């Protein structure tokens, strides 16, 4: 049994958590920077709470009143880091045994065989992490945590480093393992599908507070707030002339071109801004006075031939509108959306539909955002773009500068590539990794491509630079906590290239010594920045362009000399399936022109070479 009652003041808010956890898995879900990872670090002893107590299996680990504060090595807690944090220079066996070096040879061998058998990784004993798949790396990381025979197991975003196809399989394997272990476990994630599958209970966290806790079914059917509804993919509606709210699942929605055509009770009008084919159904994202998700059977979509840009009516039967016994809290920092009236068997209804930001993640669909809306509203004139997330700010600026109306998907390059491979149409594709755009070229989906922006990497440190990190060499020489990108994403690849270059300057031990200081590997640069800003690490390696004005207030920059830095490049192309290739080419030409490059420079990018510009 784990008893937690802790409070910790972070930079922008206070984490306050009170929970009792038996032999079950609690999943804490929330947006990046809400305090999830900080909670785990308080439990392990890596971060000290300001107040409260932590008791595990009858042993007091932390108590401000009695002055108890056991160090991490005495808490008997297993911690699986977000990107596994395996030592690249050690074999699987050496990685697993790293935390139990104090035991006798016989005891170490017994425990090693125990976790090898449990996780089925005997055949990986002599392999190094670079030789393992994502799922295999995860199993090794779990084995390293379990070999200590912990009383509590913690997971920090355990599936975020995996690609979409691997993630589903490994998620199911992890679920079975957690049930087999039968010890208290806590998983933190920002993905509701992970929470739904893994959690016996789910706690939704916002700004350090748990705003609802329950089973996946309970919080999805009866969300306590619009914030919770966003994570679960639930549409919320407010019934007119009452204080009651109802929750409607996307799969209960119907679509039609004529109002009232389906004979449903409640009706909502909107424009289709996205359609994503997901096996037996298609997920529609409608935009009107409010946003709405609707999951429609594939055969229905094929028969009706709905199109992006078309205005339709979404409706639902009264029996599928679950009435809430409370008034849900509105989403913070957002205004109540406009409402439209509809006649029903229960009287007039106002709809206030809050579409799920996290539902896009659940279905591996990227966020959609509009560009400048001053131009014509005709759907056929709207440019469609898929843009690597690191270029979000300059791309939005370019759209505004040129007066271009665009439906833009900002996401990781791997996600965008997968969507294009699955038939998604786009007029412009901006990639953060040449390997993905080359793969599309080999598949015949892309002809030509070219650089659109260059960048470089920097070291970011906590405000005030308490560890006095002044140069790259300090990453190896000083006892610091370092965060870098996982080696499957561009920032991780560039970081490792920098370390390799530094080996030639500072000696062959630089990379080995630096990697020994790595406490976490992230798949998202924003996660690196967030954790450094919150003081969860002393330093991180990120793109200079990602240190926006928001983060400049919270971190400091240490430049990496050009002689050992790596040039990071974004590439751009007009795919073969572009519905409006002329518009795509026109915007591409502007982006690589001197005027377009000046906009990129505003956001920390380096200029293209003269021969690369038009």
C-alpha positions as CSV (number, residue, x, y, z in Angstrom):
1,X,0.0,0.0,0.0
2,X,1.2,3.5,-0.9
3,X,0.0,6.5,1.0
4,X,0.8,9.9,-0.6
5,X,0.0,13.4,0.8
6,X,2.5,15.9,-0.6
7,X,2.8,19.5,-1.8
8,X,5.5,21.1,-3.9
9,X,5.7,24.7,-5.2
10,X,6.9,24.7,-8.7
11,X,7.7,27.8,-10.8
12,X,4.2,28.5,-11.9
13,X,1.9,26.4,-9.7
14,X,1.9,24.0,-6.7
15,X,1.6,20.2,-7.0
16,X,-0.8,18.9,-4.4
17,X,-1.5,15.2,-4.4
18,X,-3.3,12.9,-1.9
19,X,-3.7,9.3,-3.0
20,X,-3.9,5.7,-1.6
21,X,-2.7,3.0,-4.0
22,X,-3.1,-0.7,-3.4
23,X,-1.8,-3.5,-5.7
24,X,-3.1,-1.7,-8.7
25,X,-2.0,0.6,-11.5
26,X,-2.8,4.3,-11.2
27,X,-2.3,6.4,-14.3
28,X,-1.8,10.1,-13.9
29,X,-2.7,11.9,-17.2
30,X,-2.4,15.5,-18.1
31,X,-0.8,18.0,-20.5
32,X,3.0,18.4,-20.6
33,X,4.2,20.5,-17.7
34,X,1.2,19.9,-15.4
35,X,3.3,18.3,-12.6
36,X,3.1,14.6,-13.5
37,X,6.9,13.9,-13.8
38,X,7.6,16.1,-10.8
39,X,5.2,13.9,-8.8
40,X,7.2,10.8,-9.7
41,X,10.5,12.5,-8.8
42,X,9.1,13.4,-5.4
43,X,8.2,9.8,-4.8
44,X,11.6,8.5,-5.7
45,X,13.4,11.1,-3.6
46,X,15.0,13.0,-6.6
47,X,12.9,16.0,-5.7
48,X,12.0,16.9,-2.1
49,X,8.3,18.0,-1.4
50,X,7.8,21.2,0.6
51,X,5.3,19.5,2.9
52,X,3.6,16.2,3.5
53,X,4.4,12.5,3.8
54,X,5.0,9.4,1.7
55,X,4.5,6.0,3.2
56,X,5.2,2.7,1.3
57,X,4.4,-0.8,2.7
58,X,4.3,0.6,6.2
59,X,7.7,2.3,5.9
60,X,7.8,6.1,6.1
61,X,9.9,7.4,3.2
62,X,9.3,11.1,3.7
63,X,7.6,13.2,6.5
64,X,8.2,16.9,7.0
65,X,7.0,16.8,10.6
66,X,9.3,14.0,11.8
67,X,12.2,15.0,9.5
68,X,12.3,11.6,7.6
69,X,13.6,11.8,4.1
70,X,15.1,8.6,2.8
71,X,17.6,8.9,-0.1
72,X,16.5,7.3,-3.4
73,X,18.6,4.2,-3.0
74,X,16.8,3.3,0.2
75,X,13.2,3.7,-0.9
76,X,13.0,0.4,-2.9
77,X,11.2,2.1,-5.8
78,X,11.7,1.0,-9.4
79,X,11.7,3.9,-11.9
80,X,11.4,3.4,-15.7
81,X,12.4,6.6,-17.4
82,X,10.5,8.0,-20.4
83,X,13.0,6.9,-23.0
84,X,14.5,4.1,-20.8
85,X,17.9,5.8,-20.1
86,X,19.8,2.7,-20.9
87,X,23.6,3.1,-20.8
88,X,24.6,2.7,-24.5
89,X,28.1,1.4,-23.7
90,X,26.9,-1.4,-21.5
91,X,25.3,-4.7,-22.5
92,X,21.7,-5.7,-21.6
93,X,23.0,-7.8,-18.7
94,X,25.3,-5.0,-17.5
95,X,22.5,-2.5,-17.7
96,X,20.2,-4.7,-15.6
97,X,22.8,-5.4,-12.9
98,X,23.9,-1.8,-12.6
99,X,21.6,-1.1,-9.6
100,X,22.5,-4.2,-7.6
101,X,26.2,-4.2,-7.7
102,X,26.3,-4.5,-3.9
103,X,24.9,-8.0,-3.9
104,X,26.8,-11.3,-4.0
105,X,27.5,-12.9,-7.4
106,X,25.0,-15.7,-6.7
107,X,22.3,-13.3,-5.7
108,X,22.9,-11.2,-8.7
109,X,22.7,-14.2,-11.0
110,X,19.5,-15.4,-9.3
111,X,17.8,-12.0,-9.8
112,X,19.0,-11.7,-13.4
113,X,17.5,-15.1,-14.3
114,X,14.3,-14.1,-12.6
115,X,13.8,-10.9,-14.7
116,X,15.1,-12.6,-17.9
117,X,12.4,-15.3,-17.5
118,X,9.6,-12.9,-16.5
119,X,10.3,-10.5,-19.5
120,X,11.5,-13.1,-22.0
121,X,14.7,-11.3,-22.8
122,X,17.3,-14.1,-22.3
123,X,18.4,-13.9,-25.9
124,X,19.3,-10.2,-25.5
125,X,21.8,-10.7,-22.7
126,X,24.9,-9.7,-24.6
127,X,23.3,-7.1,-26.9
128,X,23.8,-3.3,-26.5
129,X,20.9,-0.9,-26.5
130,X,21.6,0.4,-30.0
131,X,20.9,-3.1,-31.3
132,X,17.4,-3.3,-29.7
133,X,14.0,-2.4,-30.9
134,X,11.9,0.1,-29.0
135,X,9.9,-2.6,-27.3
136,X,13.0,-4.6,-26.4
137,X,14.6,-1.4,-24.9
138,X,11.4,-1.0,-22.8
139,X,11.6,-4.5,-21.5
140,X,15.3,-4.1,-20.5
141,X,14.5,-0.9,-18.7
142,X,11.7,-2.6,-16.8
143,X,14.0,-5.5,-16.0
144,X,16.5,-3.0,-14.6
145,X,13.8,-1.6,-12.3
146,X,12.4,-5.0,-11.3
147,X,15.8,-6.6,-10.5
148,X,15.9,-4.6,-7.3
149,X,12.6,-6.2,-6.2
150,X,10.8,-2.9,-5.7
151,X,7.7,-2.3,-3.6
152,X,6.5,0.4,-6.0
153,X,7.0,0.7,-9.8
154,X,6.9,4.1,-11.6
155,X,6.7,4.8,-15.3
156,X,7.4,8.2,-16.9
157,X,5.7,8.3,-20.4
158,X,6.7,4.7,-21.0
159,X,5.3,4.5,-24.6
160,X,6.1,7.9,-26.0
161,X,9.4,6.8,-27.7
162,X,7.7,4.1,-29.7
163,X,6.3,4.4,-33.2
164,X,2.6,4.0,-33.8
165,X,2.7,0.4,-35.0
166,X,4.9,-0.8,-32.1
167,X,3.1,1.2,-29.5
168,X,-0.2,-0.8,-29.6
169,X,1.6,-4.2,-29.1
170,X,4.0,-3.0,-26.4
171,X,1.0,-1.3,-24.6
172,X,-0.7,-4.6,-24.4
173,X,2.4,-6.4,-23.2
174,X,2.9,-3.8,-20.5
175,X,-0.7,-4.2,-19.3
176,X,-0.2,-7.9,-18.9
177,X,3.1,-7.4,-17.0
178,X,1.6,-4.9,-14.6
179,X,-1.2,-7.4,-13.7
180,X,1.3,-10.2,-13.3
181,X,3.5,-8.2,-10.9
182,X,0.8,-7.3,-8.5
183,X,2.5,-4.4,-6.8
184,X,1.5,-0.7,-6.7
185,X,2.4,1.0,-9.9
186,X,2.1,4.6,-11.2
187,X,2.2,5.5,-14.9
188,X,2.2,9.1,-16.0
189,X,1.3,9.9,-19.6
190,X,-0.4,12.6,-21.8
191,X,-2.0,9.9,-24.0
192,X,-5.5,8.9,-23.0
193,X,-5.3,5.6,-24.9
194,X,-2.3,4.6,-22.8
195,X,-4.3,5.6,-19.7
196,X,-7.4,3.7,-20.8
197,X,-5.5,0.4,-21.4
198,X,-3.0,0.5,-18.6
199,X,-4.9,2.0,-15.7
200,X,-7.0,0.3,-13.1
201,X,-7.7,3.9,-12.1
202,X,-7.0,7.2,-13.9
203,X,-6.3,10.5,-12.2
204,X,-6.5,13.6,-14.5
205,X,-4.1,16.3,-13.4
206,X,-4.2,20.0,-14.3
207,X,-1.8,22.6,-12.9
208,X,-0.6,20.2,-10.2
209,X,-4.1,19.2,-9.0
210,X,-6.1,16.0,-9.5
211,X,-9.4,17.2,-10.9
212,X,-11.1,13.8,-11.4
213,X,-10.2,10.2,-10.5
214,X,-11.9,7.0,-11.5
215,X,-12.0,4.1,-14.0
216,X,-11.5,4.8,-17.7
217,X,-15.2,4.1,-18.2
218,X,-16.3,6.5,-15.4
219,X,-14.3,9.5,-16.5
220,X,-15.2,9.0,-20.2
221,X,-18.9,8.7,-19.6
222,X,-19.2,11.4,-16.9
223,X,-16.4,13.9,-17.1
224,X,-16.1,16.3,-14.2
225,X,-15.0,19.2,-16.4
226,X,-14.5,20.2,-20.0
227,X,-10.7,19.7,-19.4
228,X,-11.4,16.0,-18.6
229,X,-13.7,15.7,-21.6
230,X,-10.9,16.9,-23.8
231,X,-8.7,14.0,-22.8
232,X,-11.4,11.4,-23.1
233,X,-12.7,12.5,-26.5
234,X,-16.2,13.3,-25.2
235,X,-18.4,16.0,-26.8
236,X,-20.2,18.0,-24.1
237,X,-23.7,19.6,-24.6
238,X,-25.6,22.0,-22.4
239,X,-29.4,21.5,-22.3
240,X,-31.3,24.7,-22.6
241,X,-33.5,26.0,-19.8
242,X,-31.8,23.6,-17.3
243,X,-28.5,23.6,-15.4
244,X,-27.8,20.1,-16.7
245,X,-25.1,19.0,-19.1
246,X,-24.9,15.8,-21.2
247,X,-21.9,13.9,-22.6
248,X,-22.0,12.3,-26.0
249,X,-19.4,9.9,-27.4
250,X,-18.2,10.5,-31.0
251,X,-19.3,7.0,-32.1
252,X,-22.9,7.8,-31.3
253,X,-23.0,10.8,-33.7
254,X,-24.6,10.6,-37.1
255,X,-23.9,12.9,-40.1
256,X,-26.3,14.1,-42.9
257,X,-26.4,16.8,-45.4
258,X,-30.0,17.8,-44.5
259,X,-31.1,19.0,-41.1
260,X,-33.2,16.4,-39.4
261,X,-32.6,13.8,-42.1
262,X,-31.5,11.1,-39.7
263,X,-34.5,11.5,-37.4
264,X,-32.1,12.1,-34.4
265,X,-33.0,14.2,-31.4
266,X,-30.3,16.7,-31.3
267,X,-28.6,18.5,-34.2
268,X,-25.4,20.5,-34.7
269,X,-24.2,22.2,-37.9
270,X,-20.5,22.4,-38.9
271,X,-17.9,22.2,-41.6
272,X,-15.8,19.1,-42.1
273,X,-12.2,20.2,-41.5
274,X,-10.6,16.8,-41.2
275,X,-11.4,13.1,-42.0
276,X,-9.1,10.3,-40.8
277,X,-9.7,6.7,-41.9
278,X,-9.2,4.4,-38.9
279,X,-10.1,0.9,-40.0
280,X,-13.8,0.3,-39.9
281,X,-14.7,3.9,-39.2
282,X,-13.8,7.5,-40.2
283,X,-13.1,10.1,-37.6
284,X,-14.6,13.5,-38.6
285,X,-13.5,16.8,-37.0
286,X,-16.2,19.4,-37.5
287,X,-15.8,23.1,-37.0
288,X,-18.6,25.6,-36.5
289,X,-19.6,27.7,-33.5
290,X,-17.9,24.9,-31.6
291,X,-15.8,21.9,-32.5
292,X,-17.1,18.3,-32.7
293,X,-15.8,14.8,-33.2
294,X,-17.9,12.1,-34.9
295,X,-16.9,8.5,-35.7
296,X,-18.8,7.3,-38.7
297,X,-18.8,3.7,-40.2
298,X,-16.6,3.5,-43.3
299,X,-19.3,2.1,-45.5
300,X,-21.5,5.0,-44.7
301,X,-18.8,7.5,-45.6
302,X,-18.1,5.7,-48.9
303,X,-21.8,5.7,-49.7
304,X,-22.4,9.4,-48.8
305,X,-19.0,10.6,-50.2
306,X,-18.5,13.3,-47.6
307,X,-15.7,15.7,-48.4
308,X,-13.4,18.0,-46.4
309,X,-14.8,21.5,-46.6
310,X,-18.4,20.4,-46.8
311,X,-21.0,21.7,-44.4
312,X,-23.1,18.9,-42.7
313,X,-25.3,18.3,-39.7
314,X,-24.2,16.1,-36.8
315,X,-26.9,14.6,-34.6
316,X,-27.4,12.1,-31.8
317,X,-30.3,10.2,-30.3
318,X,-31.5,11.3,-26.8
319,X,-30.7,7.9,-25.2
320,X,-27.1,8.4,-26.1
321,X,-26.8,11.8,-24.4
322,X,-25.6,11.0,-20.9
323,X,-26.9,13.5,-18.4
324,X,-24.4,14.8,-15.9
325,X,-25.5,15.4,-12.3
326,X,-23.1,18.4,-12.0
327,X,-22.1,21.5,-14.0
328,X,-18.7,20.8,-15.5
329,X,-16.1,23.4,-15.1
330,X,-15.1,25.3,-18.3
331,X,-11.8,24.9,-19.9
332,X,-9.3,27.4,-18.4
333,X,-8.4,30.5,-20.4
334,X,-11.1,29.8,-23.0
335,X,-14.5,31.3,-23.6
336,X,-17.7,29.4,-23.7
337,X,-18.4,28.5,-27.3
338,X,-21.4,29.8,-29.2
339,X,-24.5,27.6,-29.2
340,X,-27.1,26.7,-31.8
341,X,-30.7,25.7,-31.1
342,X,-32.2,22.3,-32.1
343,X,-35.7,20.9,-31.6
344,X,-35.9,17.5,-29.7
345,X,-38.3,15.3,-27.9
346,X,-37.1,16.9,-24.7
347,X,-37.4,20.5,-26.0
348,X,-35.0,23.0,-27.4
349,X,-31.3,22.3,-26.8
350,X,-28.2,24.4,-27.0
351,X,-25.0,22.6,-28.0
352,X,-21.7,23.5,-26.4
353,X,-19.4,20.9,-28.0
354,X,-15.9,20.7,-26.8
355,X,-13.8,18.5,-29.2
356,X,-10.9,16.6,-27.8
357,X,-7.4,17.8,-28.3
358,X,-6.2,14.5,-26.8
359,X,-8.6,12.5,-29.0
360,X,-6.4,13.5,-31.9
361,X,-3.5,11.9,-30.1
362,X,-5.5,8.8,-29.3
363,X,-6.2,8.2,-32.9
364,X,-2.7,9.3,-34.0
365,X,-4.2,12.3,-35.7
366,X,-2.3,15.6,-35.5
367,X,-3.7,18.9,-34.2
368,X,-5.3,21.1,-36.8
369,X,-5.1,24.9,-36.8
370,X,-6.2,27.5,-39.2
371,X,-4.0,30.2,-40.8
372,X,-5.1,33.7,-41.9
373,X,-8.9,33.8,-42.3
374,X,-9.1,37.0,-44.2
375,X,-9.1,35.3,-47.6
376,X,-12.1,33.5,-49.3
377,X,-13.9,30.7,-47.4
378,X,-14.1,28.4,-50.4
379,X,-12.7,25.0,-49.4
380,X,-11.1,24.4,-52.8
381,X,-9.0,27.6,-52.4
382,X,-7.7,26.6,-48.9
383,X,-4.1,25.3,-48.9
384,X,-3.5,22.1,-47.0
385,X,-0.1,21.8,-45.2
386,X,1.7,19.3,-43.0
387,X,4.5,20.9,-41.0
388,X,7.0,19.5,-38.6
389,X,6.2,20.8,-35.1
390,X,9.5,22.7,-34.7
391,X,8.5,25.1,-37.5
392,X,5.1,26.0,-36.1
393,X,5.8,29.6,-35.2
394,X,7.6,30.7,-38.4
395,X,5.0,28.9,-40.6
396,X,2.1,30.6,-38.9
397,X,3.9,33.9,-39.3
398,X,4.5,33.2,-43.0
399,X,0.8,32.4,-43.5
400,X,-0.2,35.7,-41.8
401,X,2.4,37.6,-43.8
402,X,1.2,36.3,-47.1
403,X,-2.5,36.3,-46.3
404,X,-2.7,32.6,-47.0
405,X,-5.6,30.6,-45.7
406,X,-4.4,27.1,-44.8
407,X,-5.5,24.1,-42.9
408,X,-2.3,23.1,-41.2
409,X,-1.3,20.0,-39.3
410,X,1.6,20.5,-37.0
411,X,3.1,17.2,-35.6
412,X,6.2,15.1,-35.5
413,X,7.7,14.2,-38.9
414,X,7.1,10.5,-38.4
415,X,3.4,11.1,-37.8
416,X,3.1,13.3,-40.8
417,X,4.9,10.8,-43.0
418,X,2.6,8.0,-41.9
419,X,-0.5,10.1,-42.7
420,X,0.9,10.8,-46.2
421,X,1.7,7.1,-46.7
422,X,-1.9,6.3,-45.7
423,X,-3.3,8.6,-48.4
424,X,-3.8,11.9,-46.7
425,X,-3.6,14.7,-49.2
426,X,-1.5,17.8,-48.6
427,X,-0.2,20.7,-50.8
428,X,3.0,21.2,-48.7
429,X,5.1,18.9,-46.5
430,X,7.8,20.4,-44.3
431,X,10.0,17.7,-42.8
432,X,12.5,17.9,-39.9
433,X,14.3,14.8,-41.0
434,X,15.7,14.1,-44.5
435,X,15.3,10.3,-44.0
436,X,11.5,10.6,-43.9
437,X,11.2,12.8,-47.0
438,X,13.6,10.5,-48.8
439,X,11.4,7.5,-47.8
440,X,8.4,9.2,-49.3
441,X,10.4,9.9,-52.5
442,X,11.3,6.2,-52.8
443,X,7.7,5.3,-52.4
444,X,6.8,7.6,-55.3
445,X,4.8,10.0,-53.2
446,X,7.3,12.9,-53.5
447,X,9.4,14.1,-56.5
448,X,11.7,16.9,-55.6
449,X,12.5,18.5,-52.2
450,X,14.8,21.2,-51.0
451,X,16.1,22.8,-47.7
452,X,13.8,25.4,-46.3
453,X,15.6,26.4,-43.1
454,X,18.8,25.5,-41.2
455,X,19.2,25.5,-37.5
456,X,21.7,24.7,-34.8
457,X,21.6,23.1,-31.3
458,X,22.3,24.8,-28.0
459,X,22.6,23.8,-24.4
460,X,19.8,25.1,-22.2
461,X,20.2,25.4,-18.4
462,X,18.0,26.3,-15.5
463,X,17.6,30.1,-15.0
464,X,20.5,31.4,-13.0
465,X,22.7,28.5,-14.2
466,X,23.2,27.0,-10.7
467,X,25.7,24.4,-12.0
468,X,27.8,27.0,-13.8
469,X,27.7,25.2,-17.1
470,X,29.7,27.4,-19.5
471,X,30.7,25.1,-22.3
472,X,30.1,21.7,-23.9
473,X,33.0,20.1,-22.0
474,X,31.1,20.7,-18.7
475,X,28.5,18.1,-19.8
476,X,31.1,15.5,-19.3
477,X,33.2,16.9,-16.5
478,X,30.5,18.2,-14.0
479,X,28.1,16.1,-11.9
480,X,25.0,17.2,-13.6
481,X,21.6,15.8,-14.6
482,X,21.3,16.0,-18.4
483,X,18.3,15.5,-20.7
484,X,18.7,14.8,-24.4
485,X,16.5,13.5,-27.3
486,X,15.9,9.8,-28.0
487,X,18.0,8.6,-30.9
488,X,15.0,7.9,-33.1
489,X,14.1,11.6,-33.4
490,X,16.1,14.4,-35.2
491,X,17.2,16.3,-32.1
492,X,18.5,13.0,-30.6
493,X,20.4,12.2,-33.8
494,X,22.0,15.7,-33.9
495,X,22.9,15.6,-30.2
496,X,24.8,12.4,-30.7
497,X,26.6,13.8,-33.7
498,X,27.7,16.7,-31.5
499,X,29.0,14.3,-28.9
500,X,30.8,12.4,-31.6
501,X,32.4,15.6,-32.8
502,X,33.3,16.5,-29.2
503,X,35.1,13.2,-28.8
504,X,37.6,14.5,-31.4
505,X,38.2,17.7,-29.4
506,X,38.0,16.5,-25.8
507,X,39.0,12.9,-26.1
508,X,37.2,9.6,-26.7
509,X,35.7,9.4,-23.2
510,X,33.6,12.6,-23.7
511,X,30.5,10.7,-25.0
512,X,30.8,8.0,-22.4
513,X,31.2,10.4,-19.5
514,X,28.4,12.7,-20.8
515,X,25.9,9.8,-21.4
516,X,26.5,8.7,-17.8
517,X,24.9,12.0,-16.7
518,X,21.8,11.5,-18.8
519,X,18.7,11.0,-16.6
520,X,16.1,11.1,-19.3
521,X,15.8,10.9,-23.1
522,X,12.8,12.7,-24.7
523,X,11.0,12.3,-28.0
524,X,9.8,15.9,-27.8
525,X,12.1,18.9,-27.6
526,X,9.4,20.8,-25.7
527,X,9.7,18.2,-23.0
528,X,13.4,18.8,-22.7
529,X,12.8,22.5,-22.3
530,X,9.9,22.1,-19.9
531,X,11.9,19.8,-17.5
532,X,14.9,22.0,-17.5
533,X,12.7,25.0,-16.8
534,X,11.0,23.2,-13.9
535,X,14.4,22.3,-12.4
536,X,14.0,18.6,-13.1
537,X,17.4,18.6,-14.9
538,X,20.4,20.8,-14.9
539,X,20.8,21.0,-18.7
540,X,19.4,19.8,-22.0
541,X,20.3,19.9,-25.7
542,X,17.6,21.5,-28.0
543,X,17.3,23.5,-31.2
544,X,18.0,27.2,-30.8
545,X,14.7,27.9,-32.6
546,X,12.7,26.0,-29.9
547,X,13.9,28.4,-27.2
548,X,11.0,30.8,-27.8
549,X,10.2,33.9,-25.8
550,X,8.1,31.8,-23.4
551,X,11.1,29.6,-22.5
552,X,13.7,32.5,-22.6
553,X,12.1,33.7,-19.4
554,X,12.7,30.3,-17.7
555,X,16.0,29.0,-19.1
556,X,19.4,30.3,-20.2
557,X,21.3,29.4,-23.4
558,X,24.9,28.1,-23.6
559,X,26.0,28.2,-27.3
560,X,27.7,25.2,-28.8
561,X,30.7,26.1,-31.0
562,X,30.1,25.8,-34.7
563,X,33.2,23.5,-35.0
564,X,31.5,20.7,-33.1
565,X,27.8,21.6,-33.7
566,X,25.5,19.8,-36.1
567,X,23.5,21.6,-38.8
568,X,19.8,20.7,-38.4
569,X,17.8,21.2,-41.6
570,X,14.1,21.3,-42.4
571,X,13.2,20.2,-45.9
572,X,10.1,21.1,-48.0
573,X,8.2,19.6,-50.9
574,X,4.9,19.7,-52.8
575,X,3.8,16.0,-52.8
576,X,2.4,14.3,-55.9
577,X,-1.1,14.0,-54.5
578,X,-1.4,17.8,-53.7
579,X,-5.0,18.9,-54.5
580,X,-3.7,22.4,-55.0
581,X,-0.1,22.1,-56.2
582,X,0.2,25.6,-57.5
583,X,-0.7,27.1,-54.2
584,X,1.8,24.8,-52.5
585,X,4.6,25.7,-54.9
586,X,3.8,29.4,-54.5
587,X,4.1,29.3,-50.7
588,X,7.2,27.1,-51.0
589,X,8.8,29.7,-53.3
590,X,8.1,32.5,-50.8
591,X,9.5,30.4,-47.9
592,X,12.9,30.0,-49.6
593,X,13.0,33.6,-50.8
594,X,15.0,36.3,-48.9
595,X,11.7,37.6,-47.5
596,X,10.6,34.2,-46.2
597,X,14.1,33.5,-44.8
598,X,13.9,36.8,-42.8
599,X,10.8,35.4,-41.1
600,X,12.6,32.2,-40.2
601,X,15.5,34.2,-38.8
602,X,13.1,35.9,-36.4
603,X,12.6,32.5,-34.7
604,X,16.3,31.6,-34.3
605,X,16.9,29.8,-37.6
606,X,20.1,30.2,-39.6
607,X,19.8,31.5,-43.2
608,X,19.9,29.2,-46.2
609,X,23.0,29.3,-48.4
610,X,22.7,31.6,-51.3
611,X,22.6,28.7,-53.8
612,X,19.7,27.2,-51.9
613,X,17.5,30.3,-52.1
614,X,15.2,31.4,-54.9
